[in-house]
Every structure is written in structure tokens, then in C-alpha cells.
């Protein structure tokens, strides 16, 4: 049970993020824009705040393959556990997305592809990757500095991480959907069958997570 508990935490934490975050996008469609960009950003940020608050002491509350890869490179988790986390995150995202598909009619979720992130017609895939990479770099740096580093402000790190998600969506939401998380893109994409530019949401966030971990290890991590 001790080995299973962190995986369940990653599953349910990611489930909360997708159910609330992608659900807010669907509800925005249902209300014809009543939720809005700020509401969608807050929904994601609050979901992360709650998830991190209740699961951080169990699994570290990654809920994001890019975060897990960053923590792995920071040598705060072993490879076997990281693989388990990645699987749990993708499963949590997928189950949440399929439940959203049951809740909302296709007339509601169809036009927004169940809340799957999408690249704006105004930018190309290369710039979309850069946006996702930079936003995820900020996120992973915040995770490493507040939740992972023993010197970080433990009293506020769930709030810090949630605000970083909110900030990222306010900036990048209209451009790329600001997933900052391959699982956030994968679950709704699978349930909706929407794969346009899907690689952006793997390449960008993972690149950002790797860069954040390397920079943090080089310049900010505590030296032995």
C-alpha cells in the first residue's frame, strides 16, 4: 500500500486538475463565454492549489510529466518512481476527460474539444512550443524552489504553484491554451479525438522542465 499511495495521489491530483480545468473550458462554452479567460485561469490555479495542498506530503504533488521529469533531473526522485508517476498522471487525466464527456453534451464539448488546448491560428507551431516551454520553465522552477528545495517557503508553496498556473494561462491561454503539462493536453485530446499540434504540448513543456531543472541545479540548488 505504501508504494501505491503516491501513485493514487498523482492519479487523483491530475484528475482534479483536468476535471476542473478542462471542465471550466466546457462550462465557458455552455455559458457562451460566461466563465472567461480569468475564470478558466483561476479554475486551473485553484485546482492545483487544492491538489498540492492535500497530496504534496504523499507524492510531492507533481500532477504533470514535465514537473516529474524536472524533479527527476534534480535528483529528488528515482527513475522507477518517475515512470509510475507519469503513468498515473496520464491515467488520471484520461479518466477525468472521459467523465467530462459523459457530463457535457457533444454540442457543448465538441466545439472546445473537451477543453483540450489548441494553438491559435495567429501563431505557428514553433512559437507555440516556445510559449509552452517558457511557461513550463517558470512553473517547474517555482516547484523546485518552493516545494522541493528544503529551504523553500513551505507554508505558501501550494499557493505559489497555483498562482503560477493562473499567471501562465492569463498570458498564454489565448495563444496555446497554456497547458504547461502533457497530461493536461493528453486526457482531453484522447477523449475528444483532437490531436491538432498535439506534439507541441509534449515538446514544449518537457523542454521547459528540463531547462528549469538544469538551471536550478547549476545556479540555485543548495551545495553539499
C-alpha positions in Angstrom: 0.0 0.0 0.0 2.9 2.4 0.7 4.1 2.1 -2.9 0.5 2.5 -4.3 -0.4 5.6 -2.2 1.9 8.1 -4.1 0.6 6.8 -7.4 -3.0 7.2 -6.3 -2.2 10.7 -5.2 -0.8 11.6 -8.6 -3.8 10.0 -10.3 -6.4 11.9 -8.2 -4.4 15.1 -8.2 -4.2 15.1 -12.0 -7.9 14.0 -12.2 -8.8 17.2 -10.2 -6.8 19.4 -12.5 -8.4 18.1 -15.7 -11.9 17.8 -14.3 -11.9 21.3 -13.0 -9.6 22.9 -15.6 -10.9 21.3 -18.8 -14.4 21.4 -17.2 -14.2 25.2 -16.8 -13.4 25.4 -20.6 -16.5 23.3 -21.3 -18.6 25.4 -18.9 -17.4 28.5 -20.6 -18.8 27.1 -23.8 -22.1 26.2 -22.1 -22.4 29.7 -20.7 -21.3 31.3 -24.0 -18.3 32.9 -22.5 -19.6 33.4 -19.0 -16.5 31.9 -17.4 -14.0 33.8 -19.5 -10.2 33.7 -19.6 -9.8 34.9 -16.0 -12.3 32.3 -14.7 -10.6 29.5 -16.6 -7.2 30.6 -15.3 -8.5 30.7 -11.7 -10.1 27.3 -12.1 -6.8 25.7 -13.1 -4.9 27.6 -10.4 -7.4 26.7 -7.6 -7.4 23.1 -8.7 -3.6 22.9 -8.4 -3.7 24.8 -5.1 -6.2 22.2 -3.7 -4.4 19.2 -5.2 -1.0 20.3 -3.9 -2.4 21.1 -0.5 -3.9 17.7 0.0 -1.4 15.4 -1.8 2.0 17.1 -1.5 3.0 15.2 1.6 2.1 11.9 -0.1 3.7 12.1 -3.6 5.1 15.6 -3.9 2.0 16.6 -5.9 3.5 16.7 -9.4 0.4 16.1 -11.5 2.5 16.9 -14.6 5.0 14.8 -16.5 7.1 17.9 -17.1 7.3 18.5 -13.4 8.2 14.9 -12.7 11.0 15.0 -15.3 12.3 18.2 -13.8 12.3 16.7 -10.3 14.0 13.6 -11.7 16.8 15.7 -13.2 17.1 17.5 -9.9 17.7 14.0 -8.4 14.8 14.2 -6.0 13.0 11.2 -7.3 14.3 7.9 -8.8 13.6 6.8 -12.4 11.3 3.9 -11.5 9.0 6.1 -9.4 9.1 8.8 -12.1 7.7 6.3 -14.6 5.0 5.3 -12.2 4.1 8.9 -11.7 3.9 9.6 -15.5 1.5 6.6 -16.0 -0.7 7.7 -13.1 -0.9 11.3 -14.3 -1.9 10.2 -17.8 -4.5 7.8 -16.5 -5.9 10.5 -14.1 -6.2 13.0 -17.0 -7.8 10.4 -19.3 -10.4 9.3 -16.8 -11.3 12.9 -15.9 -11.7 13.8 -19.6 -14.0 10.8 -20.3 -16.2 11.7 -17.3 -16.5 15.3 -18.7 -17.5 13.8 -22.0 -20.3 12.0 -20.1 -21.4 15.1 -18.2 -21.5 17.6 -21.2 -23.3 17.0 -24.4 -21.4 16.9 -27.6 -22.9 20.3 -28.6 -21.1 21.7 -25.6 -17.8 19.8 -25.5 -17.4 19.4 -29.3 -16.6 23.0 -30.2 -14.0 23.2 -27.4 -12.7 19.6 -27.9 -13.4 18.8 -24.2 -11.1 21.6 -23.1 -8.0 20.3 -25.0 -5.5 23.1 -25.6 -5.2 24.4 -29.1 -2.7 26.5 -30.9 -4.1 29.8 -32.2 -4.2 30.3 -35.9 -2.2 33.5 -35.4 1.0 31.7 -34.4 2.9 28.8 -35.8 3.9 25.6 -34.0 7.4 26.7 -33.4 6.3 29.8 -31.5 3.7 27.7 -29.7 6.5 25.3 -28.5 8.5 28.3 -27.2 5.4 29.7 -25.3 4.8 26.3 -23.7 8.5 25.9 -22.9 8.9 29.2 -21.2 5.6 29.0 -19.2 6.5 25.5 -18.1 10.1 26.6 -17.2 8.6 29.2 -14.8 6.3 26.5 -13.3 9.0 23.9 -12.8 11.3 26.5 -11.3 8.6 27.5 -8.8 8.0 23.9 -7.9 11.8 23.2 -7.4 12.3 26.4 -5.4 9.2 26.2 -3.1 8.1 22.6 -2.8 11.2 20.6 -3.5 14.1 22.7 -2.1 14.3 22.3 1.7 14.9 26.0 2.0 11.7 26.9 0.2 8.7 28.6 1.9 6.7 25.5 2.9 3.8 27.5 4.2 2.8 29.0 0.9 4.1 26.7 -1.9 0.7 25.4 -2.9 -0.4 29.0 -3.3 2.7 29.8 -5.3 2.3 26.9 -7.7 -1.4 27.6 -8.2 -0.7 31.3 -8.9 2.0 30.3 -11.4 -0.5 28.2 -13.3 -3.0 31.1 -13.2 -0.4 33.5 -14.5 0.6 31.2 -17.3 -3.0 30.8 -18.6 -3.6 34.6 -18.4 -0.6 35.1 -20.7 -0.7 32.0 -22.9 -4.3 30.8 -22.8 -5.4 32.6 -26.0 -2.2 31.6 -27.8 -1.7 27.9 -27.0 -4.2 27.1 -24.2 -1.2 27.3 -21.8 -1.3 23.6 -20.9 2.2 23.6 -19.4 1.6 19.9 -18.9 1.5 17.0 -21.3 -1.2 15.2 -19.2 -3.4 18.3 -19.3 -3.3 18.1 -23.1 -3.4 14.3 -23.5 -6.5 13.4 -21.5 -8.9 15.7 -23.3 -7.3 15.1 -26.6 -7.8 11.4 -26.3 -11.4 11.7 -25.1 -12.2 14.2 -27.8 -10.1 12.7 -30.6 -8.5 16.1 -31.1 -4.8 15.8 -32.0 -4.0 19.0 -33.8 -0.5 20.1 -32.9 -0.5 17.7 -30.0 3.3 17.3 -30.1 3.5 21.0 -29.0 2.2 20.0 -25.6 4.9 17.4 -25.1 7.9 19.0 -26.7 7.3 22.5 -25.2 6.6 21.5 -21.6 9.3 18.8 -21.4 11.8 21.2 -22.9 10.9 23.8 -20.3 11.0 21.3 -17.5 14.5 20.1 -18.5 15.8 23.6 -18.8 14.4 24.7 -15.5 15.9 21.7 -13.7 19.3 22.2 -15.3 19.4 25.9 -14.5 18.2 25.3 -10.9 20.8 22.6 -10.3 23.5 24.8 -11.7 22.7 28.1 -10.1 20.2 27.8 -7.3 20.3 24.4 -5.7 21.9 24.0 -2.3 25.5 22.8 -2.4 26.6 19.9 -0.2 
